[in-house]
Amino acid sequence: MSEPGYWMTETSGALRPAVELYLAGGRMTDKQVAAMRAYLGRWIMASVWDANPHASRLYQQKIALLRRWVGSLASREVIAGWLSEADKIGIDPL
């Protein structure tokens, strides 16, 4: 089973500034948005979300939606919407 890694432990040097800027409400570059998209993609694709023995059908549908949606995160605003939907089912990658 794969588990999502947290941005705070990422070592490439690209993700931390992007997340910190996002959290501070700053304007993000395309490169920073791409770093966030890649991180959130790895996070939501982790198999740990499929292993939840208490997952309802609605939860499974929301996971599937987030997985389909993550590849199209192209702006700060869309990332915020994605994170809001993830938070509704208890997933908080930040």
N, C-alpha and C positions, 0 to 999 in steps of 0.2 A: 504494500500500500504506500503510495507516495503522499507526503505531507507538504503543505505549502511552506515555503521559507519566508521569513519576515524581511522586509526591506532594510531594517536596521543592521542585518548581518550580511548584506550583499557587499561584495568586495570589488566590483568593477569601477566604482567611483562615479558612475553615471546616474544610478537610481537615487541615491540619498539626496543629492541636490534637487532632483525633480520632485521627490515627495515632500521635502521640506518647503520648497517653493509653493507647491500645491496647498499644503496645510496653512501656509502663511497668506494665501490668497493672491499670490503674485501671478504675473503674466508668464505663461509657459511657452517655450520655444517648441517647434515641431519635434526636435530631438528629445526634449523632456517629455512631451506627450507620448512619443514612441517608447521611451523607457518605461513610463507608467503602464502603457498598454501591454507591453511584454511582461511586466511584473504581474499585473492583474490577470493576464492570460495564464501564466504559470500557476497562479494562486487558485483560480477557479477550475482549472483542469486537473488539479490534484485529486487522486482517487479517494482520498479521505472523505470527501463529500458524498461519494457513492456508498460508503461503508456504514453510514448512519442507520442503525437498526430501527430507529424510531422515526425515520423520515416519512412524512406524509406524502401523498400524491402531489399536493400543491407544492411542497418543498422540492420534490424531484423536478417538477415542471419549472419552478423558479431557477433551479440550478441549470437546467437545460437552456432556459432563456438567457441567463447570464453568460453561458458558454457560447451561445450563438452571437451575442451582442458584443462580446469583448473585442473581437477583431476589428470592429468599426469605431472604436474609441478614438476620435480624431481632434478633440478639443477639451479644454478644461471643463466646460459645461457638460459635455457628454460623459466625461469621467465622473463628475459629481452625480449625475443621474444614475449611472451604473452603481456607484458606491451606495447611493440611497436605497436602491432596490436590493443590493446585497445585504445591507444592514437590516432590512425588514425581515430577513430570514436568519439573522444572527451571524452573518459573515462580515467581519471587519478586518480587512487586510492592512489597514493603517493604524 
